[in-house]
Amino acid sequence: MQEGLQDRLEKYGLSLYMIRITLAASLSWIAVHSLYGDQYLYFAPLAAILVTQGSVKASFEKGIYRLIGIILGGIVSLVVGQFLDVGALSILLIMLIGIGIATACRINIQAVSQVGVTSVLALTFYQEHYVLWRVAETFIGVLIALLIHMIIVPPKGFAKAKGLALQASLQLADALSGLSAAGRGKLQSSDALALAGERLKHSSQQQKELHYTLSHVQCRGELGALSQATAHLKVIHTYVKQIAEEVRLLPSHYAAADWMAEVVDATAECIALYGTITLSDAEGGRSLPQSLRRARDLQLASFSELQANCSLTIIRDLGAVFYHLNRVLEEVEQACYAARSAAPQQATAESARAFAS
């Protein structure tokens, strides 16, 4: 589905979720009608409607819980129905036994509630093939709902996930460079750091969802590289948070010193260059290896000079800042090495696909 078409449809209430759930329910009805005729046709579309969630993983889990609950509830109702007619006592027994077994087995609460529903329905419509029909038609509804969810996906999902990771890398750089500022600059740095964390989180969620879709099979290599880059950025985000906490403990004349601004700006530039080179088609204005060497040289020179002019307490606090600044550079280096190592494998895979076609 194209992005412009999706926006126009949503203006009229035709959201992606509504399209998925409508198609899944309709196709489930058609599939069951062609297989079983007119027996209990509503179970398949009902299952398709109830299990469709915001993501493929959530829909799959919901479908599994529903099937477990139906099977367990059906078995209990069949056993109790052999000895008792429908009534308050039989319903009490099947609820106690079915829900008790589900709870003892630590089954998810969604499956537990389905045990009770199926037990009552199966006892009420007690027939020889009711439970079998219920399980089979529910399975068909769940399967069709999952297939529809895997096929109908938001447009440009990979580009959006990659864009979020790129924005997060630039905001991490802004957050780090703003730590040496005073007043409003530090507030902006804190906001940028929080926003970078949110965008990394959303990007990771979208990447996980893309693994379950059929339309992104061809870009699995790029998706793996993006997941790897996002994981490195999450580690860098953790280091920047630690640096921010340590800078707050420093005396203001050290935190706002010119040499501190120069050191953190050089380190922040490495983060921004890594994000730009890895997550976009643009080329960085400076070589990343050169920027890494420059940042490391500045860190070493500044810390060496401070050791001769500061007390042990200040050296201890500054050492924590410089330690994590160096860890940021090491993480960027590891991320660059991982990206370079993955590039030949991705090129080989693309050549193999081109040769096969």
N, C-alpha and C positions, 0 to 999 in steps of 0.2 A: 504494500500500500504506500502511495506517495504521501509525502509530508503535507503538501498543500491540500490534497484531497482529504486527508484526515482532519485537518483544521476546519475545512468547510463542512464536513459531515458532523463534527462535534458542535458546531453552531446550531444545528437542528436537532441536537440530542442524540445523534448516532455515534456514540462513543465506541472505542475499540472493544471495551468490555461487553457492551450491548451486542455488538456484531458477533463476537465470539460466542456468547451465551445463546444467542438466537440460532446461529448456524448449528451449534453443537446439539441443541435440543431438537431441532428439525431433522437433522441427519440421524440422530439416535432413534427417533420415531420411525423414520423410513427403514433403517437397518433392521430394527426389531420386527417391524411389520412384514418385511420380506422374508425373515427367518422363521418367525413363530406364528404369524397370522394375527389374530385379534386378542390373544391372551396377555393381559396385564401390560399393555403397551406403554403405560405411563411411567413405569419404573425407570426405563432407560433415559428419556428426556428429563425426568426428575433428578436423576443422578447427575446428568450433564449440567443441569442448572446449579445444583447445590455444590458440586465440587469445583466449579470454575472460580478461581481466585485471581489475585493480581499478578501472580507469577506461575510459571510452569511447576516449579518445585513445590509451592504451596498447594497447587491444584493436585499434584501427584500425592502429596501427603494426605490431603483431605480424602482423595479417592481410596487410598489404602485403608485409612481409618474406617471409612464407610463400609468397605468390603469386609473388613474384620468384624465389625459390629453386626453386619447382616448375617454372616456365617455363624458366629457364636449365638446370636439371638435366635436364628432359625433352628439350630441344633437343640437348644434348650426347649424351645416351644414344641418341637416334634416329640421330644422325650416326655414332657409333661402332658402333652395332648393325647398320648397313648393311654393315660390313666384317668384324666379328669376332663370334664366338659368345660366350656367357656363359662367363667364365673369369677367372683371376687377371689376365691381361694386359689384357682389356677393362675390368675394374673399375679397374685401375690407371690406364688411360688416361682414363677418364671422370672419375675423381676428380681427377687432375692437371689436366685441361683445365677441368672445371667449376669447381672450387674456385680454380684459378689465375686464371680470368677474373673470378670474383666478387671475389677479393682484389685484383686489379689495378684493378678498377672502384671500390674502396673501399666495397663493399656491406656493410651491417650484418652482424655475425657470426651473427645469427639466420638471415638469408637464406643465408649461406655454408654453414651446417650443413644447411639444407634442400636445398641443391643436391646435396650428397653422398647424402642419403637418397633423393631422387627419382631421381637417376641410377642408383643400384643397383636400385631397385624397377622403374624403367622398363625397364632392360636385362633384368631377370629375367622380367618379365611382358611381354616384347616383343610388342606387338600394334599393329595399325594405328591404333586409336582410343584406346589407353590414356592417352596424355599429354593428349589433348583432354578425355577424361572426367575425368581427375584435376584439370585446371585448372578445368573448369566446376563440378564438384562441390565443390571447395575454395572457389571463389568464392561458391557458394550458401551453404555453411556459414559463411563469414566474414560475408556480408551478413546472414544471419539472426541470428548472434551479436551483431552491432552493433545491429540493430533491437531485439532483446530488451534489450540493455544500455541503450539510449536510452529504452525504455518503462518498464522496471522499475527504479525509482530509490529511494533512501532517502527516507522521508517527511520533509516539512518541511525539505528541503535548503536552500531560500533563507533560511528563518528561522534555521537553524543558522549559516549563513555570516554573516548579518547580526549575529547575537548574538555571534559570535566577534570581529567587527570592533568592536562596541560595547564588549565587555569589554576589548579591546586599548586602545581610546581612554581608558577609565577607568584602566587600569593605567599607561598612559603619563603621565597626570596625576599618579598616585600616585608614580611613579618620579621625576618632575621635582620635585615638592614635597618628596620625601624627601632630595634632594641636600643641603639645608642642615642636615639632622639629623646627629647624631654617633653613632658606634658602631653599634649594632644598626639604627638607622634607615637608615644608608647601605647596610647589607647587604640590608635589605628593599627598598630602592630599586633595587639592582642586580638582585635576583630579579624584581621587578616589571617591570623593563625587558626582561629576558630572556624572561619569560613573554609580555609584550606582542608581542615580535618573533615568537615561536612562533605565537601566535594569529593575527597578521596573515598569517603564511605559510600556515597551515592554511585561513584564510578565503579567501585568494587561490586556493588549490588547489581548494577547493570551488566557488568562483565559475566558474573555468575549466571544471570538470566540468559545471556546470549549463548552460553554453552548448551542450553536445552532447546535452542531453536534450529530449525532446518535451514533457514535462509542464510545462516552464517557459517555453514560448514566449510565453504571455500576460504574463509579468512581465519581459520582456526590457528594458523601459525602467527598471524598478526595479533590475534586475540591473546595467545600465550605470551607474546612479547609485551603486550600492554599490561597484562596481569603481573608480569615480572617487574615492569617499571613502576607500577602502582605499589607493589609490595616494598620496593626500595624507597619510594617517596613516603610511605607510611613510617618507615624507620627514621628517615630524615625528619619527618614531622615530630616524632618522639624526641629526637635530639634537640630540635629547635625549642620545643616546650621546656626541656630541661635547661637550655641556655637562658631562656626568658626568666625562669625561676631564679637562676644563679645571678643573673645581672641585677635583679631587684635587690639582692642582698649586698651588692657592692656600694661603696660610697658614691655619691652622685658625681663627684669630679672624676672618678675612674670610669663610670658607666658612660658619661657624656664626653670623654676625652677624644681628641682628634684621632689618636692612634687606634682607639677602640672602634671608632666609626670606620676607619680604613680597613681594619681587619675583618669586621663583620660584613662590610660591603663587598670585599673581595670574595669571602666565602659565599655570600648570597648570590653573587654573580655566577658562581659555579653551579648552584642549584638552578638558576634561571636558564643558563646555557644548556644544562643537561635536559631540562624539560623541553626547551625549544628544539634542540637537535633530535631528541628521541621521539617526541610526541607531536611534531608538526613538520611540515614540508619546508619551513623557513630555515635558513642557515644562520648560525650564530655569528655575531660580528667579530668574535675573537675565538681562537682555538681553545677548546676545552682543556686539553692537556697543559697548555701554557697558562691558562687561568688557574688550574689546580696548583701548578708549581709556584705561581706568583702568590696565591693565597697561603700556601704552606710556608713559603719564605717569609712573608709578612708575620705570620703567627710566631714562627721561631725567633725572628729578629725582635719583635715586640716583647715576647715573654722573656727572652734573654736580657734585654735592657731593664725590664721591670725587676728581675731578680736582684739586681745590684742596688735598687733604689727603694724597695718596699719592705715592709715588715713581714714576718713569717705569716701572720694572720691574713694579711692582704694577699700574699703569694698563694696561700692555700685557697682562698676564694677565687682568685684569678686563675689558678691552675685548673679548677673545676670548669670554668668557662672555656679555657683554651683546650682542655681535654675533649669537650663535646664539640667544639668547633673543628678539631682535628678529626673526630669521628664522623662529622658530616662530610668532610673531604674524602675520607676513606670509603664511606658508603656511596658517594658519587662515583668514585673510581671503580668500585665493584660493580655498580650498575652499568657503567660504560663498558666494562669488560664483558659482562653478561650480554649486553646488547650486541656487541661486536661478534661474540661467539655464536649468537642465535642467527645473525644475518646470513652467513653462508648456508646454514641448514635451511633457512626459509627460501633462499634463492634456489637451492637444489630441489626443494619440494615443488616450487613453482615451475621449474624447468621440466620436472617429471610429469606434472599435470599437462603442461603444454605439449610435451611429446606424446602423451597418451591420447590427447584429443586430436 
